[in-house]
């Protein structure tokens, strides 16, 4: 098993993306609550682009870029029009430790940098592996705040804001 193939997400990928997300939800409770419309959840409002990691017909992972909202820009300490947000990043359990999430994050970072944008994201405190990934890639912790939702274990979400390194390196 080599490096995953990363490409733009196509409309006909959505069913396989939902199936992959279901395995992530089962294993990791991400998202914390299964959405009524998982395809819509994978296509958030203000989405700029999305990519998938594939191996043959199997979707191994997913990432989307969205416009950044005011609150996240404020947390990052940067102007909203200078930013894009990482959203819906996941790798299936069978694809873990193969560099899938790292490759998806690098793809999104490169795409944002090509548009003159810097990436920002939120990660819930329980996402230790994700936090480690961002920190290994040189992302800077910019703040922490309580979320407006409850985690699978019943606590109020604690959201950490991370900002990508300047210059598009991730």
N, CA and C of each residue as an Amber inpcrd file, in Angstrom:
protein
   510
   0.8360000  -1.1740000   0.0000000   0.0000000   0.0000000   0.0000000
   0.8780000   1.2330000   0.0000000   0.7790000   2.0200000  -1.0740000
   1.5800000   3.2190000  -1.1850000   0.8040000   4.4440000  -0.7530000
   1.3090000   5.5760000  -1.2010000   0.6490000   6.8430000  -0.9170000
  -0.7490000   6.8450000  -1.5180000  -1.7100000   7.4250000  -0.8150000
  -3.0610000   7.5120000  -1.3690000  -3.0880000   8.5270000  -2.5100000
  -4.0170000   8.3440000  -3.4020000  -4.2240000   9.2960000  -4.4930000
  -5.1980000  10.3600000  -3.9960000  -4.7810000  11.6160000  -4.0480000
  -5.6310000  12.7280000  -3.6230000  -6.1220000  13.4350000  -4.8780000
  -7.4280000  13.6730000  -4.9300000  -7.9960000  14.3940000  -6.0740000
  -9.2020000  15.1910000  -5.6090000  -9.6290000  16.1300000  -6.4610000
 -10.8370000  16.8930000  -6.1490000 -12.0150000  15.9370000  -5.9770000
 -12.8480000  16.2500000  -5.0330000 -14.0690000  15.4630000  -4.8310000
 -15.0320000  15.7490000  -5.9690000 -15.6210000  14.6820000  -6.4810000
 -16.6280000  14.7980000  -7.5470000 -18.0010000  14.4990000  -6.9550000
 -19.0320000  14.9400000  -7.6440000 -20.3960000  14.6820000  -7.1740000
 -20.6430000  13.1920000  -6.9630000 -20.1050000  12.3710000  -7.8610000
 -20.3540000  10.9310000  -7.7390000 -19.5240000  10.2670000  -6.6270000
 -18.6890000  11.0300000  -5.9260000 -17.9420000  10.5180000  -4.7740000
 -18.7550000  10.5850000  -3.4860000 -19.8250000  11.3620000  -3.4890000
 -20.5040000  11.6720000  -2.2350000 -21.0160000  10.4250000  -1.5120000
 -21.5580000   9.4720000  -2.2330000 -22.0700000   8.2560000  -1.5870000
 -20.9390000   7.5090000  -0.8710000 -19.7980000   7.3590000  -1.5340000
 -18.6540000   6.6760000  -0.9120000 -18.0890000   7.4950000   0.2470000
 -18.1420000   8.8220000   0.1470000 -17.6850000   9.6860000   1.2440000
 -18.5700000   9.4830000   2.4780000 -19.8760000   9.3910000   2.2630000
 -20.8030000   9.1640000   3.3740000 -20.5320000   7.8020000   4.0070000
 -20.2920000   6.7870000   3.1870000 -19.9860000   5.4580000   3.7250000
 -18.6920000   5.4850000   4.5430000 -17.6790000   6.1960000   4.0470000
 -16.4190000   6.3060000   4.7860000 -16.6350000   7.0730000   6.0860000
 -17.4150000   8.1560000   6.0190000 -17.7070000   8.9390000   7.2200000
 -18.4310000   8.0890000   8.2590000 -19.3120000   7.2070000   7.8220000
 -20.0370000   6.3390000   8.7540000 -19.0690000   5.4600000   9.5370000
 -18.0080000   4.9850000   8.8970000 -17.0290000   4.1630000   9.6120000
 -16.2580000   4.9960000  10.6260000 -15.9830000   6.2540000  10.2740000
 -15.2860000   7.1520000  11.1970000 -16.1850000   7.4710000  12.3900000
 -17.4560000   7.7200000  12.1150000 -18.4030000   8.0080000  13.1910000
 -18.5020000   6.8120000  14.1510000 -18.5680000   5.6390000  13.5980000
 -18.6620000   4.4310000  14.4160000 -17.4150000   4.2540000  15.2870000
 -16.2470000   4.5010000  14.7170000 -14.9880000   4.2920000  15.4410000
 -14.6450000   5.4330000  16.3930000 -14.9330000   6.6670000  15.9820000
 -14.4230000   7.8310000  16.7100000 -15.4800000   8.8270000  17.1770000
 -16.7430000   8.5780000  16.8380000 -17.8170000   9.5280000  17.1560000
 -17.5760000  10.8900000  16.4940000 -17.0120000  10.8640000  15.2810000
 -16.8850000  12.0820000  14.4720000 -17.7100000  11.8940000  13.2140000
 -18.6580000  12.7660000  13.0100000 -19.0810000  13.8540000  13.8880000
 -19.7520000  13.3140000  15.1520000 -19.8020000  14.1600000  16.1820000
 -20.3140000  13.7300000  17.4900000 -21.7310000  13.1900000  17.3700000
 -22.5540000  13.8320000  16.5520000 -23.9050000  13.3430000  16.2680000
 -24.0280000  13.1280000  14.7730000 -24.5490000  11.9690000  14.4030000
 -24.6960000  11.6550000  12.9870000 -25.6880000  12.6430000  12.3610000
 -25.2960000  13.3180000  11.2810000 -26.1770000  14.3210000  10.6720000
 -27.3680000  13.6920000   9.9590000 -28.4940000  14.3940000   9.9660000
 -29.6830000  13.9240000   9.2460000 -29.3990000  13.8220000   7.7510000
 -28.5530000  14.7020000   7.2470000 -28.1650000  14.7160000   5.8320000
 -26.6380000  14.6740000   5.7540000 -26.0540000  13.4690000   5.8250000
 -24.5860000  13.3990000   5.8540000 -23.9240000  13.9620000   4.5940000
 -24.5570000  13.8060000   3.4460000 -23.9980000  14.3930000   2.2260000
 -23.9730000  15.9040000   2.3090000 -25.0320000  16.4810000   2.8590000
 -25.0700000  17.9230000   3.0680000 -24.0390000  18.3630000   4.0940000
 -23.8410000  17.5530000   5.1310000 -22.8410000  17.8680000   6.1520000
 -21.4490000  17.9030000   5.5330000 -21.1930000  17.0040000   4.5840000
 -19.9000000  16.9730000   3.8960000 -19.7500000  18.0970000   2.8790000
 -20.8140000  18.8320000   2.6500000 -20.8180000  19.9470000   1.6980000
 -21.3210000  21.1850000   2.4410000 -20.5090000  21.6940000   3.3720000
 -20.9820000  22.7860000   4.2280000 -21.2190000  24.0770000   3.4530000
 -22.0470000  24.9300000   4.0370000 -22.2510000  26.2600000   3.4720000
 -20.9000000  26.9380000   3.3270000 -20.7830000  27.7310000   2.3040000
 -19.5730000  28.5130000   2.0520000 -18.3610000  27.6490000   1.6990000
 -18.6270000  26.4140000   1.2170000 -17.5280000  25.5380000   0.8100000
 -16.8450000  26.1050000  -0.4310000 -15.5280000  26.0940000  -0.4080000
 -14.7310000  26.5540000  -1.5410000 -14.2990000  25.3950000  -2.4250000
 -13.9450000  24.2650000  -1.8170000 -13.4650000  23.1090000  -2.5700000
 -13.4150000  21.9180000  -1.6220000 -13.2620000  20.7280000  -2.1870000
 -13.1270000  19.5140000  -1.3800000 -12.2920000  18.5020000  -2.1440000
 -11.5940000  17.6600000  -1.3940000 -10.7420000  16.6170000  -1.9640000
 -11.0070000  15.3000000  -1.2440000 -10.6970000  14.2310000  -1.9340000
 -10.7820000  12.8980000  -1.3490000  -9.4570000  12.1770000  -1.5540000
  -9.1760000  11.2830000  -0.6290000  -8.0730000  10.3400000  -0.7780000
  -8.7180000   9.0330000  -1.1920000  -8.2590000   8.4690000  -2.2910000
  -8.8670000   7.2460000  -2.8020000  -7.8100000   6.1870000  -3.0690000
  -8.2880000   4.9570000  -2.9830000  -7.5010000   3.7970000  -3.3700000
  -8.4590000   2.9150000  -4.1460000  -8.2890000   2.8800000  -5.4540000
  -9.2710000   2.2000000  -6.2960000 -10.5980000   2.9170000  -6.1760000
 -11.6520000   2.1890000  -5.8420000 -12.9810000   2.7870000  -5.6780000
 -13.2570000   3.2120000  -4.2390000 -12.3130000   2.9310000  -3.3300000
 -12.5260000   3.2150000  -1.9120000 -12.0930000   4.6300000  -1.5430000
 -12.9580000   5.3380000  -0.8340000 -12.6000000   6.6360000  -0.2670000
 -11.9590000   6.3700000   1.0870000 -10.7330000   6.8440000   1.2370000
  -9.9740000   6.6580000   2.4730000 -10.0330000   7.8820000   3.3810000
 -10.3660000   9.0350000   2.7870000 -10.3920000  10.2540000   3.5720000
 -10.9710000  11.4030000   2.7800000 -11.1830000  12.5190000   3.4780000
 -11.8720000  13.6720000   2.9040000 -11.4200000  14.9460000   3.6060000
 -11.4040000  16.0430000   2.8880000 -11.1970000  17.3660000   3.4730000
 -11.9080000  18.3960000   2.6020000 -12.4280000  19.4290000   3.2450000
 -13.0570000  20.5410000   2.5240000 -12.4460000  21.8450000   3.0160000
 -12.5220000  22.8460000   2.1650000 -12.1650000  24.2120000   2.5440000
 -13.4230000  25.0530000   2.4780000 -13.5880000  25.9200000   3.4650000
 -14.7310000  26.8260000   3.4990000 -14.2340000  28.2430000   3.7500000
 -15.1030000  29.1880000   3.5060000 -14.8250000  30.5600000   3.9290000
 -14.8480000  30.5610000   5.4590000 -14.0510000  31.4210000   6.0460000
 -13.9220000  31.4780000   7.4960000 -14.9540000  32.4360000   8.0790000
 -15.5960000  32.0090000   9.1650000 -16.5760000  32.8910000   9.8070000
 -15.8680000  33.9000000  10.7110000 -16.6300000  34.9030000  11.1490000
 -16.0740000  35.9890000  11.9630000 -15.4320000  35.4830000  13.2470000
 -16.0990000  34.5600000  13.9330000 -15.6040000  34.0860000  15.2260000
 -14.2620000  33.3660000  15.0800000 -14.1330000  32.5340000  14.0810000
 -12.8860000  31.7990000  13.8950000 -11.7640000  32.7460000  13.4730000
 -12.0680000  33.7170000  12.6290000 -11.0630000  34.7150000  12.2380000
 -10.5910000  35.4990000  13.4580000 -11.5320000  35.8610000  14.3210000
 -11.1690000  36.5940000  15.5370000 -10.2840000  35.7330000  16.4280000
 -10.6310000  34.4490000  16.5750000  -9.8070000  33.5400000  17.3740000
  -8.3880000  33.4520000  16.8130000  -8.2960000  33.4390000  15.4770000
  -7.0030000  33.3180000  14.8160000  -6.2140000  34.6210000  14.8500000
  -6.9220000  35.7290000  15.0730000  -6.2630000  37.0250000  15.0970000
  -5.8720000  37.5250000  13.7250000  -6.5970000  37.0740000  12.6950000
  -6.3030000  37.4700000  11.3220000  -7.5880000  37.9330000  10.6370000
  -7.4360000  38.6830000   9.5660000  -8.5950000  39.1780000   8.8260000
  -9.3120000  38.0310000   8.1240000 -10.6210000  38.0650000   8.1620000
 -11.4370000  37.0130000   7.5800000 -11.1350000  36.7980000   6.0980000
 -10.8780000  37.8720000   5.3540000 -10.6390000  37.7350000   3.9110000
  -9.2530000  37.1970000   3.5750000  -8.4150000  36.9820000   4.5980000
  -7.0850000  36.3930000   4.4010000  -7.0820000  34.8970000   4.6860000
  -8.2390000  34.3600000   5.1000000  -8.3030000  32.9950000   5.6160000
  -9.2500000  32.0960000   4.8370000  -8.9960000  30.8200000   4.9440000
  -9.9470000  29.7630000   4.5780000  -9.8930000  28.7620000   5.7270000
 -10.9830000  28.0360000   5.9200000 -11.0710000  27.0870000   7.0300000
 -11.0330000  25.6480000   6.5330000 -10.3020000  24.8200000   7.2580000
 -10.3180000  23.3860000   7.0240000 -11.5870000  22.8390000   7.6770000
 -12.3060000  22.0130000   6.9470000 -13.5410000  21.4160000   7.4620000
 -13.6470000  19.9770000   6.9800000 -14.3480000  19.1730000   7.7690000
 -14.7040000  17.8000000   7.3820000 -13.4910000  16.9590000   7.0110000
 -12.3920000  17.1460000   7.7490000 -11.1850000  16.3500000   7.5290000
 -11.3000000  15.0510000   8.3130000 -11.1670000  13.9330000   7.6070000
 -11.1390000  12.6360000   8.2780000 -10.4220000  11.6160000   7.4210000
  -9.9320000  10.5880000   8.0890000  -9.3740000   9.4020000   7.4290000
 -10.0400000   8.1980000   8.0620000 -10.3850000   7.2260000   7.2620000
 -11.0210000   6.0230000   7.7870000 -10.0330000   5.2670000   8.6710000
 -10.5680000   4.4440000   9.5620000  -9.7150000   3.6760000  10.4680000
  -8.7420000   2.7950000   9.6940000  -9.1860000   2.2240000   8.5740000
  -8.3150000   1.3490000   7.7850000  -7.1960000   2.1180000   7.0840000
  -7.3240000   3.4470000   7.0070000  -6.3150000   4.2620000   6.3310000
  -5.3920000   4.9850000   7.3060000  -5.5860000   4.7810000   8.5770000
  -4.7760000   5.4860000   9.5700000  -3.3230000   5.0220000   9.5040000
  -2.4530000   5.9240000   9.8710000  -1.0070000   5.6740000   9.8960000
  -0.4280000   5.4360000   8.5050000  -1.1470000   5.9080000   7.4930000
  -0.6630000   5.8010000   6.1170000  -0.4350000   7.1770000   5.5010000
  -0.5780000   8.2250000   6.3020000  -0.3350000   9.5730000   5.8000000
  -1.5180000  10.1910000   5.0770000  -2.7060000   9.5730000   5.1860000
  -3.8770000  10.0710000   4.4670000  -4.2780000  11.4600000   4.9530000
  -4.4550000  11.6230000   6.2500000  -4.8620000  12.9350000   6.7760000
  -3.7890000  13.9790000   6.4950000  -2.5300000  13.6100000   6.6570000
  -1.4290000  14.5360000   6.3730000  -1.4530000  14.9780000   4.9220000
  -1.6680000  14.0370000   3.9950000  -1.7010000  14.3670000   2.5660000
  -2.9040000  15.2450000   2.2260000  -4.0480000  14.9590000   2.8270000
  -5.2280000  15.7970000   2.5810000  -5.0000000  17.2110000   3.1160000
  -4.4290000  17.3180000   4.3050000  -4.1490000  18.6250000   4.8920000
  -3.1480000  19.3990000   4.0360000  -2.1230000  18.7270000   3.5400000
  -1.1320000  19.3860000   2.6840000  -1.7690000  19.8620000   1.3760000
  -2.6720000  19.0600000   0.8150000  -3.3620000  19.4490000  -0.4150000
  -4.1940000  20.7060000  -0.1930000  -4.9400000  20.7250000   0.8980000
  -5.7640000  21.8880000   1.2060000  -4.9010000  23.1220000   1.4630000
  -3.7890000  22.9360000   2.1610000  -2.8940000  24.0510000   2.4660000
  -2.2980000  24.6370000   1.1920000  -1.8620000  23.7780000   0.2870000
  -1.2990000  24.2320000  -0.9820000  -2.3380000  24.9820000  -1.8070000
  -3.5650000  24.4580000  -1.8510000  -4.6310000  25.1110000  -2.6100000
  -4.9510000  26.4890000  -2.0330000  -5.0140000  26.5960000  -0.7110000
  -5.2940000  27.8790000  -0.0780000  -4.1700000  28.8710000  -0.3540000
  -2.9280000  28.4170000  -0.2260000  -1.7860000  29.3020000  -0.4670000
  -1.7830000  29.8200000  -1.9070000  -2.1960000  28.9810000  -2.8480000
  -2.2650000  29.4090000  -4.2510000  -3.2650000  30.5440000  -4.4500000
  -4.2260000  30.6340000  -3.5530000  -5.2290000  31.7110000  -3.5970000
  -4.8710000  32.8580000  -2.6540000  -3.6810000  32.7910000  -2.0670000
  -3.2430000  33.8360000  -1.1420000  -3.9280000  33.7740000   0.2070000
  -4.4320000  32.5870000   0.5710000  -5.1580000  32.4180000   1.8270000
  -4.3540000  31.5650000   2.7990000  -4.5260000  31.8430000   4.0550000
  -3.9170000  31.0510000   5.1160000  -5.0180000  30.2160000   5.7610000
  -4.6910000  29.0150000   6.1570000  -5.6960000  28.1230000   6.7270000
  -5.8040000  28.2610000   8.2370000  -7.0260000  28.0320000   8.6910000
  -7.3540000  28.0200000  10.1070000  -8.3310000  26.8690000  10.3160000
  -8.3690000  26.3410000  11.5180000  -9.3200000  25.2680000  11.8000000
  -9.6310000  25.2230000  13.2760000 -10.7130000  24.5150000  13.5950000
 -11.0800000  24.2150000  14.9700000 -11.0080000  22.7060000  15.1460000
 -10.5640000  22.2970000  16.3090000 -10.5290000  20.8780000  16.6330000
 -10.9970000  20.7230000  18.0770000 -11.8280000  19.7230000  18.3000000
 -12.3610000  19.4730000  19.6340000 -11.2670000  18.8500000  20.4980000
 -11.2690000  19.1780000  21.7580000 -10.2390000  18.7590000  22.7020000
 -10.0090000  17.2520000  22.7050000 -11.0330000  16.4670000  22.4450000
 -10.8970000  15.0150000  22.4300000 -10.1640000  14.4730000  21.2110000
  -9.8640000  15.3150000  20.2390000  -9.1990000  14.8890000  19.0050000
  -7.6880000  14.9010000  19.1340000  -7.1640000  14.1210000  20.0440000
  -5.7260000  14.1160000  20.3070000  -4.8730000  13.7870000  19.0930000
  -5.2810000  12.8030000  18.2980000  -4.4950000  12.4430000  17.1090000
  -4.4930000  13.5890000  16.1010000  -5.6380000  14.2510000  15.9350000
  -5.7180000  15.3850000  15.0130000  -4.8440000  16.5350000  15.5100000
  -4.9170000  16.8270000  16.7990000  -4.1030000  17.9000000  17.3700000
  -2.6220000  17.6010000  17.1520000  -2.2150000  16.3590000  17.3680000
  -0.8180000  15.9740000  17.1490000  -0.4220000  16.1770000  15.6880000
  -1.3130000  15.8310000  14.7570000  -1.0510000  16.0250000  13.3300000
  -0.8020000  17.5020000  13.0300000  -1.6790000  18.3760000  13.5160000
  -1.5400000  19.8060000  13.2430000  -0.2510000  20.3480000  13.8460000
   0.0470000  19.9410000  15.0520000   1.2520000  20.4550000  15.7020000
   2.5250000  19.9470000  15.0200000   2.5250000  18.6810000  14.5760000
   3.6830000  18.1640000  13.8200000   3.8680000  18.9300000  12.5210000
   2.7630000  19.3850000  11.9390000   2.8320000  20.1200000  10.6730000
   3.1490000  21.6030000  10.8710000   3.3780000  22.0050000  12.1220000
   3.7880000  23.3760000  12.3800000   2.6590000  24.3700000  12.5800000
   1.4290000  23.8680000  12.7220000   0.3080000  24.7700000  12.9750000
   0.4410000  25.3520000  14.3790000  -0.0150000  26.6080000  14.5400000
   0.0910000  27.3250000  15.8040000  -1.2540000  27.3290000  16.5250000
  -1.2310000  26.9540000  17.7990000  -2.4350000  27.0220000  18.6230000
  -2.7260000  28.4970000  18.8820000  -3.9330000  28.9580000  18.5240000
  -4.2620000  30.3830000  18.6170000  -5.3040000  30.6900000  19.6800000
  -5.8850000  29.6790000  20.2850000  -6.8720000  29.9450000  21.3230000
  -7.7740000  28.7610000  21.5730000  -8.5220000  28.8510000  22.6590000
  -9.4420000  27.7950000  23.0720000 -10.7120000  28.4520000  23.5780000
 -11.8570000  27.8510000  23.2420000 -13.1420000  28.3660000  23.7360000
 -14.1450000  27.2210000  23.8130000 -15.1680000  27.4410000  24.5990000
 -16.2380000  26.4490000  24.7100000 -17.0620000  26.4550000  23.4340000
 -17.4440000  25.2740000  22.9810000 -18.3090000  25.1560000  21.8170000
 -19.7720000  25.2640000  22.2200000 -20.6360000  25.2200000  21.2260000
 -22.0770000  25.3180000  21.4850000 -22.7650000  23.9720000  21.2900000
 -22.0130000  22.8990000  21.4730000 -22.5550000  21.5540000  21.3330000
 -21.9320000  20.6380000  22.3730000 -22.4980000  19.4560000  22.4920000
 -22.0670000  18.4880000  23.4850000 -21.3720000  17.3220000  22.7930000
 -20.2860000  16.8670000  23.3650000 -19.5500000  15.7350000  22.8120000
 -20.3020000  14.4310000  23.0890000 -19.8470000  13.3620000  22.4780000
 -20.4940000  12.0570000  22.6430000 -20.4810000  11.5970000  24.1000000
 -19.4880000  12.0340000  24.8710000 -19.4340000  11.6300000  26.2800000
 -20.1590000  12.6100000  27.2060000 -20.9240000  13.5520000  26.6150000
 -21.8120000  14.4050000  27.3880000 -21.2310000  15.6950000  27.9230000
 -20.0030000  16.0360000  27.5460000 -19.4430000  17.2920000  28.0420000
 -19.5620000  18.3810000  26.9760000 -19.5170000  19.6160000  27.4060000
 -19.5120000  20.7320000  26.4660000 -18.2150000  20.6810000  25.6770000
 -18.3210000  20.7980000  24.3660000 -17.1370000  20.7470000  23.5140000
 -16.1730000  21.8710000  23.8720000 -14.9000000  21.5620000  23.8590000
 -13.8410000  22.5340000  24.0630000 -13.0800000  22.6150000  22.7440000
 -13.1610000  23.7620000  22.0870000 -12.6180000  23.9200000  20.7420000
 -11.2950000  24.6770000  20.7550000 -10.3090000  24.0920000  20.0940000
  -9.0000000  24.7240000  19.9480000  -8.8980000  25.2570000  18.5240000
  -8.4290000  26.4840000  18.3960000  -8.2000000  27.0940000  17.0930000
  -6.7300000  26.9450000  16.7440000  -6.4680000  26.4970000  15.5190000
  -5.1020000  26.3650000  15.0110000  -4.9820000  27.1360000  13.7060000
  -3.8040000  27.7460000  13.4950000  -3.5140000  28.5090000  12.2950000
  -2.3210000  27.8640000  11.6030000  -2.4330000  27.7020000  10.2920000
  -1.3720000  27.1040000   9.5130000  -0.1420000  28.0090000   9.5000000
   1.0230000  27.4160000   9.2880000   2.2230000  28.2400000   9.1750000
   2.0850000  29.2150000   8.0090000   2.7140000  30.3610000   8.1200000
   2.7220000  31.3280000   7.0270000   3.4570000  30.7260000   5.8310000
   3.0210000  31.0740000   4.6490000   3.7080000  30.6040000   3.4460000
   3.2100000  29.2970000   2.8900000   2.1640000  28.7120000   3.4990000
   1.5530000  27.5170000   2.9360000   2.2600000  26.2230000   3.2350000
   3.2070000  26.2130000   4.1540000   3.8790000  24.9640000   4.5200000
   3.0410000  24.2290000   5.5460000   2.7430000  22.9610000   5.2870000
   2.0160000  22.1670000   6.2940000   2.3460000  20.7220000   6.1420000
